[in-house]
């Protein structure tokens, strides 16, 4: 119940496209067709009100590789790069492995959801001379779908202090409960310092096809990113990935609509079961994504004991909260993108091994 993909079969058009590709029998290099770019442009406009041109789209093998290229392109070794924690672990890992200074800005839990302490954020930017802000929208693991006003505040701070911003929006399509995702460059004129990363892989359960897209409007930023991407030899995308992304964005919307209904039902079961059988557990109600941040800190167990309890006794593998940052002490991340019976079994096993005192 940990890794961020789904235990659901894909939609028929995807299976048909992959089978047709397999039957062709030649699996060489492929060039991105115009129809793929058209599908990305149409999806961004219709789903997220973000109007882009074909030349603004850079294809790459994944969002995490794109974060790496961005850090290398827009900062120098030793430069400070800021993230909000707790956060998906590859952000911090990538910053440190590229010999940049990691600056962590702790999110604050207010009324059961994460918020940004903007006074502290500005202080962290100024005191550390931050050069790049690696942002996650919607947030993983908290499931926050950031409001337009919050994004504007972030953008204005970046503008004021000349900070480049990379916005990882891979969960943009997985908003729940009528929450609306705002792509970063739709909330104002910030394209001169902000780039957006996204992909169809998380939304449509095709992560194994390895394709993402980077949206950069500013020509100067675009040139820097492409130059670094080429230097890393990260400019090629698999032929199957090109096909799968186009198929997903062209035919996948009805499947996505049904998926969200299942995710809401699964979340409802998880929340209700914990409330009734383990009320000391606190579940952060997500506004998007299928990744749930769950707080077991009231039990006072160390992270090693807590994680071991679930792994060895409940036989349920979860993400250890501390891998997301020090704020994750006593927490785990749970993936509910599975058939309801699977979710029921996991939650019941978890509750069964919790201390009863």
NUGUVEX-81895 format. One record per residue (C-alpha): residue number from 1; x, y, z. Coordinates in steps of 0.25 Angstrom, whole numbers, m for minus. Example, Ala and Ser with C-alpha at 12.3 -4.5 7.8 and 13.67 -1.06 7.14 Angstrom:
{k:1	x:49	y:m18	z:31}
{k:2	x:55	y:m4	z:29}
This chain:
{k:1	x:0	y:0	z:0}
{k:2	x:12	y:9	z:m2}
{k:3	x:17	y:11	z:m16}
{k:4	x:9	y:22	z:m24}
{k:5	x:3	y:14	z:m35}
{k:6	x:m11	y:8	z:m36}
{k:7	x:m17	y:m6	z:m35}
{k:8	x:m27	y:m4	z:m46}
{k:9	x:m26	y:m8	z:m60}
{k:10	x:m26	y:3	z:m71}
{k:11	x:m37	y:6	z:m81}
{k:12	x:m39	y:m2	z:m93}
{k:13	x:m33	y:9	z:m103}
{k:14	x:m20	y:8	z:m96}
{k:15	x:m19	y:m7	z:m96}
{k:16	x:m23	y:m7	z:m111}
{k:17	x:m12	y:4	z:m114}
{k:18	x:m2	y:m4	z:m107}
{k:19	x:m6	y:m17	z:m114}
{k:20	x:m6	y:m11	z:m128}
{k:21	x:8	y:m6	z:m125}
{k:22	x:13	y:m19	z:m120}
{k:23	x:7	y:m26	z:m133}
{k:24	x:15	y:m16	z:m142}
{k:25	x:27	y:m24	z:m138}
{k:26	x:37	y:m12	z:m139}
{k:27	x:41	y:m5	z:m127}
{k:28	x:51	y:5	z:m131}
{k:29	x:53	y:20	z:m129}
{k:30	x:40	y:28	z:m130}
{k:31	x:38	y:43	z:m133}
{k:32	x:27	y:51	z:m125}
{k:33	x:16	y:53	z:m134}
{k:34	x:8	y:66	z:m135}
{k:35	x:m4	y:59	z:m130}
{k:36	x:3	y:56	z:m117}
{k:37	x:6	y:71	z:m115}
{k:38	x:m8	y:74	z:m119}
{k:39	x:m14	y:65	z:m108}
{k:40	x:m5	y:71	z:m98}
{k:41	x:m9	y:85	z:m102}
{k:42	x:m24	y:81	z:m102}
{k:43	x:m23	y:75	z:m89}
{k:44	x:m16	y:86	z:m82}
{k:45	x:m26	y:96	z:m88}
{k:46	x:m39	y:88	z:m85}
{k:47	x:m35	y:82	z:m71}
{k:48	x:m26	y:93	z:m65}
{k:49	x:m29	y:106	z:m73}
{k:50	x:m14	y:107	z:m77}
{k:51	x:m12	y:111	z:m91}
{k:52	x:1	y:107	z:m97}
{k:53	x:8	y:105	z:m111}
{k:54	x:15	y:93	z:m116}
{k:55	x:28	y:100	z:m115}
{k:56	x:26	y:102	z:m100}
{k:57	x:25	y:86	z:m98}
{k:58	x:38	y:78	z:m95}
{k:59	x:37	y:63	z:m94}
{k:60	x:45	y:56	z:m84}
{k:61	x:45	y:42	z:m77}
{k:62	x:39	y:46	z:m64}
{k:63	x:36	y:57	z:m54}
{k:64	x:47	y:54	z:m45}
{k:65	x:57	y:54	z:m56}
{k:66	x:51	y:67	z:m60}
{k:67	x:54	y:73	z:m46}
{k:68	x:68	y:68	z:m47}
{k:69	x:70	y:75	z:m60}
{k:70	x:63	y:88	z:m55}
{k:71	x:72	y:88	z:m42}
{k:72	x:85	y:86	z:m51}
{k:73	x:80	y:97	z:m61}
{k:74	x:76	y:108	z:m52}
{k:75	x:86	y:107	z:m40}
{k:76	x:100	y:104	z:m38}
{k:77	x:107	y:95	z:m28}
{k:78	x:105	y:100	z:m14}
{k:79	x:93	y:109	z:m17}
{k:80	x:81	y:108	z:m8}
{k:81	x:69	y:100	z:m13}
{k:82	x:56	y:101	z:m4}
{k:83	x:45	y:91	z:m2}
{k:84	x:33	y:90	z:7}
{k:85	x:33	y:78	z:16}
{k:86	x:28	y:67	z:18}
{k:87	x:30	y:64	z:3}
{k:88	x:32	y:53	z:m6}
{k:89	x:46	y:48	z:m3}
{k:90	x:53	y:49	z:m17}
{k:91	x:52	y:65	z:m16}
{k:92	x:62	y:65	z:m4}
{k:93	x:70	y:54	z:m10}
{k:94	x:72	y:60	z:m23}
{k:95	x:76	y:74	z:m17}
{k:96	x:86	y:67	z:m8}
{k:97	x:92	y:58	z:m19}
{k:98	x:94	y:70	z:m28}
{k:99	x:102	y:77	z:m17}
{k:100	x:92	y:88	z:m15}
{k:101	x:88	y:93	z:m1}
{k:102	x:75	y:87	z:4}
{k:103	x:66	y:97	z:11}
{k:104	x:53	y:92	z:17}
{k:105	x:41	y:100	z:20}
{k:106	x:32	y:93	z:29}
{k:107	x:17	y:92	z:25}
{k:108	x:8	y:95	z:37}
{k:109	x:m5	y:87	z:40}
{k:110	x:m17	y:96	z:42}
{k:111	x:m31	y:90	z:44}
{k:112	x:m26	y:76	z:38}
{k:113	x:m19	y:81	z:25}
{k:114	x:m5	y:87	z:22}
{k:115	x:m3	y:102	z:20}
{k:116	x:9	y:110	z:17}
{k:117	x:15	y:119	z:28}
{k:118	x:18	y:131	z:18}
{k:119	x:25	y:139	z:28}
{k:120	x:35	y:128	z:31}
{k:121	x:35	y:124	z:16}
{k:122	x:40	y:139	z:13}
{k:123	x:50	y:138	z:24}
{k:124	x:56	y:124	z:19}
{k:125	x:57	y:130	z:5}
{k:126	x:64	y:143	z:9}
{k:127	x:73	y:137	z:20}
{k:128	x:78	y:125	z:11}
{k:129	x:79	y:133	z:m2}
{k:130	x:70	y:123	z:m9}
{k:131	x:72	y:122	z:m24}
{k:132	x:61	y:111	z:m27}
{k:133	x:48	y:107	z:m21}
{k:134	x:44	y:93	z:m24}
{k:135	x:29	y:93	z:m21}
{k:136	x:19	y:81	z:m21}
{k:137	x:5	y:84	z:m26}
{k:138	x:m4	y:77	z:m22}
{k:139	x:4	y:73	z:m10}
{k:140	x:10	y:59	z:m8}
{k:141	x:8	y:54	z:3}
{k:142	x:m3	y:63	z:9}
{k:143	x:m12	y:64	z:m3}
{k:144	x:m14	y:79	z:m2}
{k:145	x:m19	y:86	z:m15}
{k:146	x:m13	y:99	z:m13}
{k:147	x:m23	y:111	z:m15}
{k:148	x:m20	y:122	z:m25}
{k:149	x:m17	y:132	z:m14}
{k:150	x:m6	y:123	z:m8}
{k:151	x:0	y:121	z:m22}
{k:152	x:0	y:136	z:m24}
{k:153	x:7	y:139	z:m11}
{k:154	x:18	y:129	z:m14}
{k:155	x:20	y:135	z:m28}
{k:156	x:21	y:149	z:m23}
{k:157	x:32	y:144	z:m13}
{k:158	x:39	y:138	z:m24}
{k:159	x:38	y:150	z:m33}
{k:160	x:43	y:159	z:m22}
{k:161	x:55	y:151	z:m18}
{k:162	x:59	y:146	z:m32}
{k:163	x:56	y:131	z:m29}
{k:164	x:53	y:121	z:m40}
{k:165	x:41	y:112	z:m38}
{k:166	x:39	y:98	z:m42}
{k:167	x:25	y:93	z:m40}
{k:168	x:23	y:78	z:m40}
{k:169	x:8	y:76	z:m44}
{k:170	x:8	y:62	z:m47}
{k:171	x:m5	y:60	z:m38}
{k:172	x:m12	y:71	z:m45}
{k:173	x:m23	y:62	z:m51}
{k:174	x:m26	y:55	z:m38}
{k:175	x:m34	y:66	z:m30}
{k:176	x:m45	y:61	z:m21}
{k:177	x:m58	y:67	z:m15}
{k:178	x:m59	y:79	z:m26}
{k:179	x:m46	y:85	z:m22}
{k:180	x:m39	y:92	z:m34}
{k:181	x:m25	y:91	z:m38}
{k:182	x:m18	y:104	z:m43}
{k:183	x:m6	y:102	z:m51}
{k:184	x:4	y:111	z:m46}
{k:185	x:6	y:119	z:m59}
{k:186	x:m9	y:122	z:m60}
{k:187	x:m10	y:130	z:m47}
{k:188	x:m2	y:142	z:m52}
{k:189	x:9	y:147	z:m61}
{k:190	x:20	y:138	z:m55}
{k:191	x:25	y:130	z:m67}
{k:192	x:39	y:137	z:m67}
{k:193	x:43	y:130	z:m55}
{k:194	x:33	y:118	z:m54}
{k:195	x:33	y:104	z:m61}
{k:196	x:22	y:94	z:m59}
{k:197	x:24	y:79	z:m59}
{k:198	x:14	y:68	z:m62}
{k:199	x:10	y:55	z:m68}
{k:200	x:m1	y:46	z:m71}
{k:201	x:6	y:34	z:m64}
{k:202	x:1	y:36	z:m50}
{k:203	x:m14	y:40	z:m55}
{k:204	x:m16	y:28	z:m64}
{k:205	x:m7	y:17	z:m57}
{k:206	x:3	y:16	z:m68}
{k:207	x:16	y:20	z:m60}
{k:208	x:23	y:8	z:m66}
{k:209	x:23	y:15	z:m80}
{k:210	x:32	y:26	z:m74}
{k:211	x:28	y:40	z:m81}
{k:212	x:26	y:54	z:m75}
{k:213	x:25	y:68	z:m81}
{k:214	x:31	y:81	z:m76}
{k:215	x:24	y:94	z:m80}
{k:216	x:33	y:106	z:m81}
{k:217	x:28	y:119	z:m88}
{k:218	x:41	y:127	z:m86}
{k:219	x:51	y:125	z:m97}
{k:220	x:63	y:128	z:m88}
{k:221	x:58	y:117	z:m78}
{k:222	x:55	y:108	z:m89}
{k:223	x:68	y:109	z:m95}
{k:224	x:75	y:106	z:m82}
{k:225	x:67	y:94	z:m79}
{k:226	x:68	y:88	z:m93}
{k:227	x:83	y:90	z:m92}
{k:228	x:85	y:83	z:m79}
{k:229	x:75	y:72	z:m83}
{k:230	x:84	y:69	z:m96}
{k:231	x:96	y:69	z:m87}
{k:232	x:90	y:59	z:m78}
{k:233	x:85	y:51	z:m91}
{k:234	x:71	y:51	z:m85}
{k:235	x:65	y:57	z:m98}
{k:236	x:59	y:43	z:m103}
{k:237	x:46	y:38	z:m99}
{k:238	x:42	y:23	z:m102}
{k:239	x:33	y:21	z:m114}
{k:240	x:23	y:13	z:m105}
{k:241	x:23	y:25	z:m95}
{k:242	x:19	y:35	z:m106}
{k:243	x:8	y:26	z:m111}
{k:244	x:2	y:23	z:m97}
{k:245	x:2	y:38	z:m93}
{k:246	x:m5	y:42	z:m106}
{k:247	x:m15	y:31	z:m104}
{k:248	x:m17	y:34	z:m89}
{k:249	x:m20	y:49	z:m92}
{k:250	x:m29	y:46	z:m104}
{k:251	x:m38	y:35	z:m98}
{k:252	x:m36	y:34	z:m83}
{k:253	x:m45	y:45	z:m78}
{k:254	x:m57	y:35	z:m75}
{k:255	x:m48	y:25	z:m68}
{k:256	x:m43	y:37	z:m59}
{k:257	x:m57	y:41	z:m56}
{k:258	x:m60	y:27	z:m51}
{k:259	x:m47	y:26	z:m44}
{k:260	x:m50	y:38	z:m35}
{k:261	x:m63	y:32	z:m30}
{k:262	x:m55	y:19	z:m26}
{k:263	x:m45	y:27	z:m19}
{k:264	x:m55	y:35	z:m11}
{k:265	x:m62	y:22	z:m7}
{k:266	x:m49	y:16	z:m2}
{k:267	x:m45	y:29	z:5}
{k:268	x:m58	y:29	z:12}
{k:269	x:m57	y:15	z:17}
{k:270	x:m42	y:17	z:22}
{k:271	x:m47	y:30	z:30}
{k:272	x:m59	y:23	z:36}
{k:273	x:m52	y:11	z:40}
{k:274	x:m41	y:18	z:47}
{k:275	x:m52	y:27	z:54}
{k:276	x:m60	y:15	z:59}
{k:277	x:m49	y:5	z:62}
{k:278	x:m36	y:14	z:65}
{k:279	x:m40	y:28	z:68}
{k:280	x:m26	y:32	z:73}
{k:281	x:m22	y:31	z:58}
{k:282	x:m23	y:44	z:50}
{k:283	x:m25	y:44	z:35}
{k:284	x:m22	y:57	z:27}
{k:285	x:m34	y:58	z:18}
{k:286	x:m28	y:60	z:4}
{k:287	x:m33	y:70	z:m6}
{k:288	x:m26	y:62	z:m17}
{k:289	x:m17	y:50	z:m20}
{k:290	x:m20	y:36	z:m15}
{k:291	x:m8	y:37	z:m5}
{k:292	x:m13	y:38	z:9}
{k:293	x:m5	y:44	z:21}
{k:294	x:m8	y:37	z:34}
{k:295	x:m4	y:41	z:48}
{k:296	x:m1	y:30	z:58}
{k:297	x:7	y:39	z:67}
{k:298	x:m3	y:38	z:79}
{k:299	x:2	y:24	z:81}
{k:300	x:15	y:29	z:85}
{k:301	x:23	y:18	z:77}
{k:302	x:36	y:21	z:71}
{k:303	x:36	y:21	z:55}
{k:304	x:44	y:8	z:55}
{k:305	x:34	y:1	z:64}
{k:306	x:22	y:6	z:57}
{k:307	x:27	y:3	z:43}
{k:308	x:31	y:m11	z:48}
{k:309	x:18	y:m13	z:54}
{k:310	x:11	y:m11	z:41}
{k:311	x:21	y:m18	z:32}
{k:312	x:24	y:m31	z:41}
{k:313	x:10	y:m33	z:49}
{k:314	x:0	y:m26	z:40}
{k:315	x:7	y:m30	z:27}
{k:316	x:4	y:m17	z:21}
{k:317	x:15	y:m9	z:14}
{k:318	x:14	y:6	z:16}
{k:319	x:23	y:19	z:14}
{k:320	x:30	y:22	z:26}
{k:321	x:26	y:37	z:29}
{k:322	x:41	y:41	z:33}
{k:323	x:45	y:38	z:19}
{k:324	x:37	y:51	z:15}
{k:325	x:44	y:59	z:26}
{k:326	x:45	y:61	z:41}
{k:327	x:31	y:66	z:41}
{k:328	x:27	y:51	z:37}
{k:329	x:30	y:46	z:51}
{k:330	x:19	y:36	z:55}
{k:331	x:12	y:37	z:41}
{k:332	x:11	y:28	z:29}
{k:333	x:6	y:30	z:15}
{k:334	x:m5	y:20	z:10}
{k:335	x:m8	y:18	z:m5}
{k:336	x:m23	y:15	z:m6}
{k:337	x:m23	y:14	z:m21}
{k:338	x:m28	y:m1	z:m21}
{k:339	x:m41	y:m9	z:m21}
{k:340	x:m49	y:m6	z:m8}
{k:341	x:m47	y:m20	z:m3}
{k:342	x:m32	y:m18	z:m3}
{k:343	x:m33	y:m5	z:4}
{k:344	x:m42	y:m11	z:15}
{k:345	x:m33	y:m23	z:17}
{k:346	x:m21	y:m13	z:19}
{k:347	x:m28	y:m4	z:28}
{k:348	x:m34	y:m15	z:37}
{k:349	x:m20	y:m22	z:38}
{k:350	x:m14	y:m8	z:42}
{k:351	x:m24	y:m6	z:53}
{k:352	x:m23	y:m20	z:58}
{k:353	x:m8	y:m18	z:62}
{k:354	x:m10	y:m5	z:69}
{k:355	x:m8	y:m4	z:84}
{k:356	x:m21	y:m5	z:91}
{k:357	x:m18	y:3	z:103}
